[in-house]
Amino acid sequence: MNFRKLIALPLALSLALGATLPAQAAQALRNLVAIEGVRDNPLVGYGLVVGLNGSGDSTQVKFSSQSVINMLKQFGVKVPDGTDAKSKNVATVMVSAVFPPGYRKGQSIDVVVSSMGDAKSLRGGALLLTPLRAADGETYALAQGNVVVGGYSAQGKSGSSITVNTPTSGRIPSGANIEREIGTDFSSKPTVRLSLRHPHFETAINIVNSINKRFGDIATASDATSVDVVAPGNPTQRVAFMAKLESMSVDVGEDAPKVVFNSRTGTVVIAEGLRVRAAAVTHGSLKVVISESTKVSQPNALAGGSTVSSPQSQVSADQGPAQMFKWPAGAKLQSIIDVVNSLGATPDDIMAILQALDQAGAIEGELVVI
């Protein structure tokens, strides 16, 4: 089997997927903008997971012992000074959650529990009451409950072990209750600001025109990032107005076609509409092999000499066959795909070629490396 063609299969698939993508078309407004004042807020807390079957933090994690002592003090249990509360059934964890916009007191949210020490698994553990704070340091929710872990690990007496997924993190569905609300000015300001997820002048003006065409002259745009819309003052009417607004269909402005490749995974995606200017490309490979060995010279038993070793190096170079091809001016994506597949080029080859074409100014689009 041709190894180069085998490696190029993910590349060909990525290129084919890019070729089938439709051109920019109308989308629902909710997919294009975010409403200012209506957003998620991250919460974080530090807590303890108990009830583990010996898979918690080891004695090497000093803050785990200190956390257990502090927790026991809250319940009136006095631990003698200098005592190290050693318990492998306890794990220190960080608890994170997202406060959705508009949530009120008493509503519940999911939380994610992640080990902070060297615990081997959180399976079977329960999170003790943990306050969740926002960036301002205030507590907005309280988390507690049994941790659901999707991974597991097992270890034998010989030291061999097996691990599936990540047993040191899990979730608690509806594991936190909202105790404090996060205020918003969504219903108090006379206008509502729509922030574009991908700033674009043409998209911004299309949003303004679509809104004004349907509701009258109520939308304005000062730049490519946001659109201000005059909204009803009555809260109920404002909610109904925003529901109609989000469902509107708006034409998306055409972006410059992009070539995106991931240098870590070797994935290359070429967007539909990409063109190249006339260019000739040659791409070969130089293989250099350096082998090291040691030559030992040992005298006879009665010679009276000493053993001498000397390093030996052998260097060889192999220049692979270079391949040259030419793209005509205005070549489209399909032409590029045909040439690439005919050469059996690897993703690394394509990355090098595209970077060289971009430096030469032959790509009519944007080159993005992630």
TORTOR-595851 format. One line per 5 residues: number of its first residue (from 1); their letters; for each residue x, y, z of C-alpha. Coordinates in nm, 4 decimals. Each point is the difference from the previous one (the first is absolute). Example, Ala and Ser with C-alpha at 12.3 -4.5 7.8 and 13.67 -1.06 7.14 Angstrom:
2
1) AS) 1.2300/-0.4500/0.7800  0.1370/0.3440/-0.0660 $
END
This chain:
370
1) MNFRK) 0.0000/0.0000/0.0000  0.1242/0.3478/-0.0832  0.0763/0.1574/0.3377  -0.0084/0.3553/-0.1329  -0.3483/-0.0495/-0.1445 $
6) LIALP) -0.1171/-0.1538/0.3271  0.1131/0.3057/0.1942  -0.1669/0.2304/-0.2516  -0.3468/-0.1505/0.0565  -0.0922/0.2374/0.2909 $
11) LALSL) 0.1181/0.2902/-0.2144  -0.2136/-0.1029/-0.2959  -0.2998/-0.0412/0.2295  0.0515/0.3449/0.1513  0.0315/0.1566/-0.3437 $
16) ALGAT) -0.3107/-0.1797/-0.1216  -0.1976/0.1211/0.2990  0.1109/0.3553/-0.0682  -0.1089/-0.0363/-0.3588  -0.3530/-0.1004/0.0926 $
21) LPAQA) -0.0631/0.2940/0.2312  -0.2665/0.2348/-0.1325  0.0704/0.3604/-0.0750  -0.0925/0.2712/0.2491  -0.3783/0.0117/0.0314 $
26) AQALR) -0.2717/0.1369/0.2251  0.0063/-0.1055/0.3658  -0.2170/0.0568/0.3038  0.1030/0.3128/0.1864  0.0499/-0.1992/0.3234 $
31) NLVAI) 0.2927/-0.1785/-0.1666  0.1696/0.3238/-0.0987  -0.0177/0.2172/0.3115  0.0179/-0.0064/0.3774  -0.2314/0.2258/0.2007 $
36) EGVRD) 0.1888/0.2311/0.2306  -0.1008/-0.0578/0.3625  -0.1198/-0.3531/-0.0716  0.3005/-0.2257/0.0473  0.1374/-0.2863/0.2058 $
41) NPLVG) 0.2110/0.0638/0.3086  0.2656/-0.2508/0.1176  0.0047/-0.1144/0.3620  0.2758/-0.1853/0.1851  0.0516/-0.1495/0.3447 $
46) YGLVV) 0.2340/-0.2190/0.2050  -0.1370/-0.3044/0.1793  0.0442/-0.3545/0.1240  -0.1227/-0.3274/-0.1457  -0.0434/-0.2704/0.2640 $
51) GLNGS) -0.0987/-0.3660/-0.0003  0.2751/-0.1158/-0.2354  0.1203/-0.3583/0.0291  0.3653/0.0795/0.0638  0.0382/0.1866/-0.3283 $
56) GDSTQ) 0.0220/0.3495/0.1472  0.2977/0.2293/0.0569  0.3159/-0.1530/0.1414  0.1889/0.1266/0.3025  0.2226/0.2003/-0.2346 $
61) VKFSS) -0.2804/0.2519/-0.0574  0.0392/0.2245/0.3040  -0.2887/0.2356/-0.0774  -0.2364/-0.2987/-0.0066  0.0796/-0.0770/0.3642 $
66) QSVIN) -0.0365/0.3676/0.0925  -0.3373/0.0187/-0.1743  -0.1286/-0.3014/0.1958  0.1130/0.1567/0.3276  -0.1711/0.3299/-0.0849 $
71) MLKQF) -0.3199/-0.1818/-0.0925  -0.0017/-0.1950/0.3264  0.0465/0.3207/0.1989  -0.3216/0.1370/-0.1512  -0.1860/-0.2910/0.1614 $
76) GVKVP) 0.1647/0.0436/0.3386  0.2540/-0.2794/-0.0391  0.3305/0.1173/0.1467  0.3070/-0.1596/-0.1508  0.3218/0.0164/0.2090 $
81) DGTDA) 0.2589/0.2442/-0.1309  0.2538/-0.1570/-0.2314  -0.2290/-0.2886/-0.0892  -0.0023/-0.1048/-0.3644  -0.3517/-0.1062/-0.0956 $
86) KSKNV) 0.0919/-0.2844/-0.2319  -0.2920/-0.1424/-0.1945  0.0135/-0.1476/-0.3489  -0.3794/0.0034/-0.0124  -0.0002/0.3788/-0.0514 $
91) ATVMV) 0.1004/0.2022/-0.3078  0.0366/0.3746/-0.0404  -0.1808/0.1273/-0.3087  -0.0788/0.3135/-0.1948  -0.3678/0.0449/-0.0795 $
96) SAVFP) -0.1055/0.2050/-0.3030  -0.3384/0.0952/-0.1395  -0.1668/0.2446/-0.2374  -0.2658/0.2423/0.1238  -0.2466/0.0321/-0.2917 $
101) PGYRK) -0.1484/0.3431/-0.0711  -0.3189/0.0831/0.1854  0.0085/-0.2883/0.2493  -0.1755/0.0659/0.3314  0.0425/-0.1199/0.3576 $
106) GQSID) -0.0805/-0.3646/0.0495  0.0732/-0.1108/-0.3552  0.2660/-0.2682/-0.0457  0.2978/-0.0259/-0.2341  0.2477/-0.2746/-0.0899 $
111) VVVSS) 0.3508/0.0033/0.1473  0.3311/-0.1522/-0.1064  0.2273/-0.1495/0.2651  0.3742/-0.0351/-0.0739  0.2695/-0.1470/0.2214 $
116) MGDAK) 0.2611/0.2462/0.1253  0.2368/-0.2402/0.1762  0.1291/-0.3432/-0.0999  -0.3216/-0.1964/0.0471  -0.0243/-0.3020/-0.2295 $
121) SLRGG) -0.3772/0.0071/-0.0432  -0.3088/0.1894/0.1163  -0.2328/-0.2900/-0.0764  -0.2459/-0.0643/0.2827  0.0755/0.3300/0.1762 $
126) ALLLT) -0.2320/0.2731/0.1225  0.0731/0.3713/-0.0063  -0.0474/0.1796/0.3306  -0.1772/0.3360/0.0107  0.2133/0.2391/-0.2076 $
131) PLRAA) -0.0630/0.3711/-0.0583  0.0419/0.1125/-0.3617  0.1327/0.3498/-0.0574  0.0132/0.2331/-0.3000  0.2809/0.2346/-0.1042 $
136) DGETY) -0.1147/0.2596/0.2560  0.0616/-0.2446/0.2852  -0.3670/-0.0265/0.0980  -0.1731/-0.3366/0.0505  -0.2811/-0.0604/-0.2491 $
141) ALAQG) -0.0674/-0.3731/0.0328  0.0511/-0.2974/0.2335  0.1053/-0.3381/-0.1408  -0.0348/-0.3465/0.1514  -0.0798/-0.3518/-0.1155 $
146) NVVVG) 0.1264/-0.3306/-0.1356  0.2643/0.0230/-0.2698  -0.0718/-0.1789/-0.3288  0.3296/-0.1188/-0.1506  0.0208/-0.1255/-0.3585 $
151) GYSAQ) 0.3480/-0.1532/0.0245  0.1621/-0.2641/0.2171  0.3435/-0.1365/0.0853  0.1258/-0.3319/0.1365  0.3415/-0.1071/0.1219 $
156) GKSGS) 0.1488/-0.3406/0.0835  0.2497/-0.0925/0.2699  0.2795/-0.0184/-0.2576  -0.0474/0.3685/-0.0829  -0.1760/-0.0509/-0.3324 $
161) SITVN) -0.3047/0.2195/-0.0434  -0.2692/0.0986/-0.2478  -0.1819/0.3312/-0.0265  -0.3079/0.0776/-0.2102  -0.0921/0.3633/-0.0645 $
166) TPTSG) 0.0671/0.2307/0.2972  -0.1012/-0.1371/0.3418  0.1210/0.3125/0.1825  -0.2817/0.2245/-0.1211  -0.3772/-0.0301/-0.0076 $
171) RIPSG) -0.3305/0.1822/0.0041  -0.2881/0.0511/0.2398  -0.3200/0.0568/-0.1990  -0.2035/0.2783/0.1627  0.2631/-0.0065/0.2735 $
176) ANIER) -0.0107/0.3688/0.0962  -0.2830/0.2264/0.1105  -0.0037/0.3701/-0.0818  0.0123/0.2057/0.3207  0.0602/0.3439/-0.1448 $
181) EIGTD) -0.1148/0.1562/-0.3256  0.2213/0.1833/-0.2461  -0.1533/0.3301/-0.1012  -0.0258/0.1158/-0.3610  -0.1009/0.3216/-0.1732 $
186) FSSKP) -0.1693/-0.1839/-0.2849  -0.3500/0.1206/0.0904  0.0942/0.3471/0.1276  0.1867/0.1576/-0.2922  -0.1989/0.1583/-0.2859 $
191) TVRLS) 0.2030/-0.1899/-0.2598  0.1295/-0.3531/-0.0369  0.3493/-0.0521/-0.1380  0.0646/-0.2922/-0.2341  0.3686/-0.0955/-0.0048 $
196) LRHPH) 0.1099/-0.1857/-0.3134  0.1754/-0.3295/0.0701  0.2154/0.0593/-0.3091  0.0312/0.3740/-0.0706  -0.0738/0.0800/-0.3617 $
201) FETAI) -0.1112/0.3294/-0.1547  -0.2264/-0.1594/-0.2579  -0.1671/-0.2261/0.2572  -0.0542/0.2946/0.2360  -0.1719/0.2121/-0.2652 $
206) NIVNS) -0.2087/-0.2978/-0.1146  -0.1248/-0.0413/0.3588  -0.0908/0.3691/0.0184  -0.1831/-0.0090/-0.3320  -0.1911/-0.3182/0.0869 $
211) INKRF) -0.1153/0.1350/0.3366  -0.0988/0.3415/-0.1350  -0.1860/-0.1595/-0.2894  -0.2149/-0.2039/0.2385  -0.0383/0.2222/0.3080 $
216) GDIAT) 0.0683/0.3515/-0.1249  0.3028/0.2232/0.0477  0.1139/-0.1359/0.3384  0.3439/-0.1520/-0.0714  0.3349/0.1764/-0.0453 $
221) ASDAT) 0.3594/-0.1176/-0.0362  0.3067/0.2062/0.0919  0.2587/-0.2618/-0.0978  0.0368/-0.3600/-0.1194  -0.0279/-0.1435/0.3506 $
226) SVDVV) -0.3376/0.1047/0.1397  -0.3518/0.1080/-0.0900  -0.2221/0.2054/0.2333  -0.3749/-0.0647/-0.0123  -0.2705/0.2053/0.1717 $
231) APGNP) -0.2120/-0.2478/0.1987  -0.3356/0.0302/0.1788  0.0160/0.1197/0.3603  -0.2532/-0.2527/0.1304  0.1924/-0.3158/0.1093 $
236) TQRVA) -0.2533/-0.2428/-0.1460  -0.0151/0.1849/-0.3299  0.3813/0.0174/-0.0082  0.0304/-0.3768/0.0420  -0.2534/-0.0585/-0.2784 $
241) FMAKL) 0.1820/0.2520/-0.2200  0.3368/-0.1726/0.0553  -0.1549/-0.3379/-0.0834  -0.1144/0.1352/-0.3377  0.3353/0.1696/-0.0505 $
246) ESMSV) 0.2046/-0.3137/0.0583  -0.2046/-0.2026/-0.2477  0.0575/0.2461/-0.2848  0.1965/-0.1204/-0.3018  0.2987/0.2182/-0.0913 $
251) DVGED) 0.2431/-0.0272/-0.2908  0.3557/-0.0561/0.1190  0.2785/0.2062/-0.1515  0.2492/-0.1899/-0.2085  0.3335/-0.0544/0.1729 $
256) APKVV) 0.3334/-0.0459/-0.1691  0.0519/-0.3719/-0.0699  0.2378/-0.1631/0.2444  0.2509/-0.2796/0.0086  0.0140/-0.1432/0.3521 $
261) FNSRT) 0.2411/-0.2639/0.1128  0.0791/-0.1471/0.3377  0.3710/-0.0640/0.0382  -0.0597/-0.2409/0.2910  -0.2432/-0.2354/-0.1715 $
266) GTVVI) 0.0937/0.0557/-0.3633  -0.3546/0.0998/-0.0959  -0.0280/0.2305/-0.3011  -0.3291/0.1668/-0.1008  -0.0346/0.2191/-0.3088 $
271) AEGLR) -0.3211/0.2037/-0.0132  -0.2129/0.0204/-0.3116  0.0812/0.3020/-0.2129  0.3741/-0.0031/0.0558  0.1979/0.0903/-0.3113 $
276) VRAAA) 0.3683/0.0142/-0.0752  0.1966/0.2126/-0.2384  0.2280/-0.1485/-0.2643  0.2831/-0.1783/0.1808  0.2431/-0.2856/-0.0547 $
281) VTHGS) 0.0918/-0.2153/0.2995  0.2676/-0.2601/0.0483  0.0158/-0.2012/0.3189  0.2572/-0.2688/0.0704  0.1496/-0.1628/0.3071 $
286) LKVVI) 0.3573/-0.0329/0.1237  0.0628/-0.2922/0.2303  0.3154/0.0084/0.2130  0.1008/-0.3062/0.2046  0.2764/0.0123/0.2606 $
291) SESTK) 0.1005/-0.3306/0.1597  0.2377/-0.0234/0.2961  0.2052/-0.3009/0.1120  0.3025/-0.0680/0.2184  0.3055/-0.1957/-0.1133 $
296) VSQPN) 0.1907/-0.1761/0.2779  0.3670/-0.1020/-0.0370  0.1140/-0.2480/0.2658  0.3646/-0.1316/0.0184  0.0967/-0.3616/0.0667 $
301) ALAGG) 0.0165/-0.1220/0.3562  0.3856/0.0148/0.0133  0.0500/0.3091/-0.2138  -0.0103/0.2425/0.2930  -0.2062/0.2553/-0.1861 $
306) STVSS) -0.3361/0.1573/0.0925  -0.3436/-0.0205/-0.1518  -0.0836/0.2978/-0.2240  -0.3444/0.0953/-0.1314  -0.0622/0.2485/-0.2786 $
311) PQSQV) -0.3353/0.1342/-0.1253  -0.0980/-0.0675/-0.3586  -0.2509/0.2175/-0.1881  -0.1666/-0.0626/-0.3334  -0.2027/0.2717/-0.1727 $
316) SADQG) -0.2162/-0.0606/-0.3073  -0.2364/0.2315/-0.1852  -0.2846/-0.0997/-0.2283  -0.1680/0.2662/-0.2109  -0.3536/-0.1156/-0.0769 $
321) PAQMF) -0.1522/0.0650/-0.3409  -0.1320/0.3548/-0.0227  -0.3406/0.0542/-0.1574  -0.0940/0.3182/-0.1773  -0.3501/0.1096/-0.0884 $
326) KWPAG) -0.1715/0.3186/-0.1079  -0.3332/0.1547/0.0888  -0.1453/0.2344/-0.2606  -0.1217/0.3433/0.1017  -0.3431/-0.0102/0.1650 $
331) AKLQS) 0.0178/-0.3721/0.0760  -0.2887/-0.1120/0.2208  -0.0151/-0.2361/0.2922  -0.0787/-0.3072/-0.2110  0.3125/0.0553/-0.2074 $
336) IIDVV) 0.2123/0.0166/0.3133  -0.1591/-0.3186/0.1349  0.0635/-0.1872/-0.3261  0.3661/0.0995/-0.0062  0.0526/-0.0807/0.3687 $
341) NSLGA) -0.1618/-0.3447/-0.0247  0.1883/-0.0856/-0.3194  0.3307/0.0629/0.1772  -0.0925/-0.1979/0.3105  0.1328/0.2861/0.2128 $
346) TPDDI) -0.0115/-0.0240/0.3787  -0.1560/0.2720/0.2186  0.3507/0.1188/0.0920  0.0768/0.0452/-0.3698  -0.3183/0.2003/-0.0500 $
351) MAILQ) 0.0777/0.2240/0.2975  0.3427/0.0793/-0.1402  -0.1387/0.0681/-0.3475  -0.2829/0.2234/0.1233  0.2329/0.2012/0.2231 $
356) ALDQA) 0.2364/0.0547/-0.2914  -0.2884/0.1041/-0.2282  -0.1266/0.2420/0.2641  0.3439/0.1582/0.0387  0.0154/0.0352/-0.3775 $
361) GAIEG) -0.3378/0.1765/-0.0023  -0.1553/-0.2678/-0.2199  -0.2934/-0.0870/0.2290  -0.3116/0.2126/-0.0410  -0.1228/-0.0582/0.3520 $
366) ELVVI) 0.1151/-0.0260/0.3594  0.2408/-0.2562/0.1421  -0.0818/-0.1033/0.3589  0.2181/-0.2238/0.2180  -0.1526/-0.1443/0.3183 $
END
